[in-house]
């Protein structure tokens, strides 16, 4: 007989895993697009070995809907690291793949993250999406070089360390 997991069971399983890992003094890195991580803020703030990262690829909802139609809205993904950071939890954002509109994120994330990682498009199954939306220019080396430089300067102006992975 196969058991079917309910949402509540998954919440409890995630929480129990965090309790075990943090109770054993293990470092924990969480990478997510969801603000559901906030439900465990009470556990996360008990350790200095926790960091929570959020994948945010653009600041523009129109672009998010094209490339990440099932992902949480950008506003929600920006609020979550702010809430965690305010509780002293180390936070970061991964901008990957770098999409149009990402250059607006530096100001949005000021005071919300400890560092930012930026990477280009490293897979090509999404090429069709770029073509269908007349955005082939956004997968060219020139786009990544220009926007990457713009992003790096923006985060540096905000005092946020940024690691360009390309």
RODO-2510 file (C-alpha; in nm, 4 decimals, decimal comma):
residues 166
     n   res          X          Y          Z
     1     x     0,0000     0,0000     0,0000
     2     x     0,1334     0,3379    -0,0997
     3     x     0,0825     0,6263     0,1390
     4     x    -0,0264     0,9599     0,0026
     5     x     0,1390     1,2625     0,1549
     6     x    -0,0720     1,5600     0,2501
     7     x     0,0569     1,9137     0,2497
     8     x     0,0535     1,9097     0,6302
     9     x     0,2729     1,5981     0,6405
    10     x     0,5238     1,7627     0,4058
    11     x     0,5357     2,0715     0,6270
    12     x     0,6029     1,8556     0,9310
    13     x     0,8669     1,6524     0,7467
    14     x     1,0543     1,9643     0,6348
    15     x     1,0346     2,1098     0,9843
    16     x     1,1563     1,7846     1,1432
    17     x     1,4508     1,7697     0,9003
    18     x     1,5469     2,1258     0,9918
    19     x     1,5195     2,0461     1,3626
    20     x     1,7468     1,7430     1,3237
    21     x     2,0060     1,9196     1,1081
    22     x     2,0210     2,2343     1,3181
    23     x     2,0060     2,0357     1,6424
    24     x     2,3172     1,8508     1,5241
    25     x     2,4899     2,1804     1,4409
    26     x     2,4943     2,1088     1,0658
    27     x     2,5179     2,3967     0,8218
    28     x     2,1970     2,4374     0,6210
    29     x     2,1456     2,6156     0,2913
    30     x     1,7937     2,6439     0,1563
    31     x     1,7387     2,7502    -0,2053
    32     x     1,3791     2,8292    -0,2985
    33     x     1,1411     3,0477    -0,4949
    34     x     0,8728     3,0262    -0,2286
    35     x     0,7985     3,2323     0,0801
    36     x     0,6792     2,9134     0,2553
    37     x     1,0229     2,9036     0,4173
    38     x     0,8953     3,1818     0,6470
    39     x     0,6811     2,9276     0,8342
    40     x     1,0043     2,7887     0,9859
    41     x     1,1606     3,1212     1,0787
    42     x     1,1524     3,0294     1,4494
    43     x     1,3797     2,7294     1,3857
    44     x     1,6008     2,8990     1,1270
    45     x     1,6914     3,1870     1,3560
    46     x     1,8322     2,9474     1,6191
    47     x     2,1489     2,8815     1,4185
    48     x     2,4216     3,0988     1,2708
    49     x     2,4899     2,8182     1,0207
    50     x     2,1739     2,8798     0,8183
    51     x     2,1432     3,0655     0,4918
    52     x     1,8341     3,0977     0,2773
    53     x     1,8553     3,1785    -0,0904
    54     x     1,5826     3,2867    -0,3272
    55     x     1,5811     3,2420    -0,7031
    56     x     1,4723     3,5692    -0,8595
    57     x     1,5439     3,6019    -1,2303
    58     x     1,3825     3,9371    -1,3102
    59     x     1,2025     4,2285    -1,1487
    60     x     0,9344     4,2328    -1,4183
    61     x     0,6159     4,0313    -1,3721
    62     x     0,5570     4,0149    -1,7482
    63     x     0,8911     3,8393    -1,7947
    64     x     0,8307     3,6118    -1,4927
    65     x     0,4992     3,4978    -1,6372
    66     x     0,6727     3,3991    -1,9625
    67     x     0,9662     3,2096    -1,8107
    68     x     0,8351     3,1061    -1,4674
    69     x     0,4570     3,0871    -1,4996
    70     x     0,4108     2,8651    -1,1934
    71     x     0,6538     3,0514    -0,9686
    72     x     0,5504     3,2958    -0,6957
    73     x     0,5203     3,6619    -0,7863
    74     x     0,8355     3,8736    -0,7706
    75     x     0,6999     4,0940    -0,4874
    76     x     0,6488     3,7850    -0,2728
    77     x     1,0006     3,6604    -0,3451
    78     x     1,1476     3,9978    -0,2491
    79     x     0,9480     4,0254     0,0760
    80     x     1,0625     3,6856     0,2022
    81     x     1,4386     3,7532     0,2244
    82     x     1,3605     4,0900     0,3826
    83     x     1,1641     3,9159     0,6587
    84     x     1,4365     3,6575     0,7182
    85     x     1,7168     3,9136     0,7031
    86     x     1,5348     4,1272     0,9607
    87     x     1,5497     3,8272     1,1983
    88     x     1,9267     3,7960     1,1527
    89     x     1,9150     3,5018     0,9117
    90     x     2,1746     3,5090     0,6345
    91     x     2,0025     3,5525     0,2981
    92     x     2,1062     3,5624    -0,0645
    93     x     1,9517     3,5830    -0,4075
    94     x     2,0434     3,3773    -0,7112
    95     x     1,9695     3,5569    -1,0363
    96     x     1,9906     3,2696    -1,2805
    97     x     1,9272     3,2711    -1,5560
    98     x     1,9710     3,6436    -1,5883
    99     x     1,6552     3,7651    -1,7615
   100     x     1,5528     4,1075    -1,8940
   101     x     1,4452     4,3372    -1,6124
   102     x     1,6857     4,1888    -1,3565
   103     x     1,8839     4,5135    -1,3477
   104     x     1,6023     4,6632    -1,1370
   105     x     1,6598     4,4150    -0,8542
   106     x     1,9562     4,5907    -0,6905
   107     x     1,7435     4,8656    -0,5379
   108     x     1,4650     4,6210    -0,4476
   109     x     1,7013     4,3949    -0,2536
   110     x     1,8937     4,6610    -0,0612
   111     x     1,8908     4,5678     0,3066
   112     x     1,7409     4,2257     0,2334
   113     x     2,0363     4,0097     0,1320
   114     x     2,3924     3,9402     0,2370
   115     x     2,5106     3,8602    -0,1147
   116     x     2,3936     3,7934    -0,4690
   117     x     2,4944     3,5332    -0,7263
   118     x     2,4350     3,6013    -1,0957
   119     x     2,4598     3,3534    -1,3809
   120     x     2,3673     3,3450    -1,7463
   121     x     2,1493     3,0973    -1,9287
   122     x     2,3349     2,7643    -1,9158
   123     x     2,0761     2,5360    -2,0715
   124     x     1,9166     2,5522    -2,4095
   125     x     1,5782     2,3888    -2,3701
   126     x     1,4428     2,7393    -2,3010
   127     x     1,5562     2,8696    -2,6415
   128     x     1,2101     2,8008    -2,7790
   129     x     1,0543     3,0333    -2,5210
   130     x     1,2932     3,3099    -2,6216
   131     x     1,2104     3,2570    -2,9909
   132     x     0,8326     3,2440    -2,9353
   133     x     0,8483     3,5755    -2,7485
   134     x     1,0867     3,7484    -2,9933
   135     x     1,3561     3,7672    -2,7273
   136     x     1,6508     3,5897    -2,8916
   137     x     1,8575     3,8993    -2,8163
   138     x     1,8357     3,8038    -2,4460
   139     x     2,0388     3,4836    -2,4947
   140     x     2,3269     3,6485    -2,6758
   141     x     2,6652     3,7018    -2,5112
   142     x     2,6295     4,0778    -2,5533
   143     x     2,3090     4,0835    -2,3428
   144     x     2,4721     3,8894    -2,0588
   145     x     2,7854     4,1060    -2,0670
   146     x     2,5921     4,4359    -2,0642
   147     x     2,3236     4,3380    -1,8125
   148     x     2,5731     4,1532    -1,5963
   149     x     2,7895     4,4636    -1,5741
   150     x     2,4855     4,6820    -1,5012
   151     x     2,3697     4,4443    -1,2266
   152     x     2,7133     4,4229    -1,0691
   153     x     2,7457     4,8023    -1,0536
   154     x     2,3931     4,8349    -0,9119
   155     x     2,4550     4,5867    -0,6316
   156     x     2,7943     4,7396    -0,5546
   157     x     2,6242     5,0824    -0,5232
   158     x     2,3873     4,9254    -0,2691
   159     x     2,6824     4,7741    -0,0780
   160     x     2,5745     4,4183    -0,1621
   161     x     2,8533     4,1741    -0,2539
   162     x     2,7847     4,0136    -0,5911
   163     x     2,9502     3,7125    -0,7514
   164     x     2,9211     3,6968    -1,1278
   165     x     2,9371     3,3297    -1,2253
   166     x     3,0038     3,3946    -1,5932
***
